[in-house]
Amino acid sequence: MNTAGHTDVHGLDLIPFRGVRYDSERVGSLAAVTSPPYDVVVRPDGLLELESSDPHNIVRLILPQATTPEDRNRQAADTLHDWLAEGILAPDPIPGLYVYEQRGDGILQRGIIGALRLSEPADGIVLPHEDVMPHVVEDRAALMRATAANLEPLLLTYPGGASTGGAAAAIERATHHKPLLSTTTEDGFSHRLWAVTDPAEIAEIQSDLAHHQALIADGHHRWATNLRLRAEHASPSPWDFGLVLLVDTARYPLRVRAIHRYLHRLPVAEALAALADSFRVRTLECSLSEARAALGDAVSESNAFLLAGDGSYHLVDHPDPALLARTIPLGRPEAWRTLDATVLHATLLDHVWRIPDDTEHIAYIHHTEATVEKAEREGGTAVLMHPVREEVVRDLARQGVTMPRKSTSFGPKPATGLVLRDLAF
């Protein structure tokens, strides 16, 4: 593993690595072995669908299924070892950076995948914007210890500006060549990957990125996991780096979507009754798309949420200012104190509904329809959120202020399984 880098760099330090990729001749199709990121897979249905799509689907590595955590992680490590031994997965012959393109649903996104030198938030190089759940970090850390691999890239963004050289130019040049792989996944997105192996091109990219800081768009738990594992190994080592996709959002803006909450043990009627004296509540007899439009209009005036699960949509907005004053922590910027996610967690979950933030009580779900369907099927309450603007996220991150966990969903997210980083190579 090449761990050479520029240790005096005060910005992003991205180095090439020998990508581990599926041999397209040894699997049914590349699309059939890919997966969304581990935390987007809707279990159990989504997991079973991915497992059945191909016996070598990457979900068997990122979400192994066994009775105990130790067995799951051992199974993932054994599976990775077997697939490498059988040639299902194979390392590329020389280290490189990888240009990655996603296209679909009116979106064209391009970025660079590489091994990024890890840094603490205080360094101001890679900025987190959300809190993390310690048990999830430990779960991911145990899996990474067992496999000694970065199984999926984090999604990081940086504002590249108007320069036409550097990384932007290298990306454009790469797309004029034949890609290493090209596939279209079930969601209709096409994916293409190119390797950049020329030392001069790599140096041009590195020199450009060294002047930038990045925002973690997706992968806060995996970044925290990388930092924990780095601390467990003497430096220098391959653990000083983590696998990332860097996207210049000045050229390729990401979509920012909300992550919704499902409250397992709170029926809608009880949720609404508890809000009667402190929020305005209106029942909307309309479609989900119309209800979401009403939510978008409401958040322009106040904090607002959609509750669902009883066959209707309930718009909850205009919280009592005195209630907010009592329940929202002081000592944070106004932009943080007025976030919908802040009000949801500090006011609604902690104070009004008194619901612990753990997996027994709350599920975090990216898909709106899936959240509503789960609530209607199981009798709990879906709390639908409106997305936060990227500039608000980045501004808070620059101030060192983290948002409540699972406040945003940036996308499109990189497909998992197109390129891995095995720390042994």
Order of alpha helices (4+ residues) and beta strands (2+ residues): beta-beta-alpha-alpha-alpha-alpha-beta-beta-beta-beta-alpha-beta-beta-alpha-beta-beta-alpha-beta-alpha-beta-beta-beta-alpha-beta-alpha-beta-beta-alpha-alpha-beta-alpha-beta-alpha-beta-beta
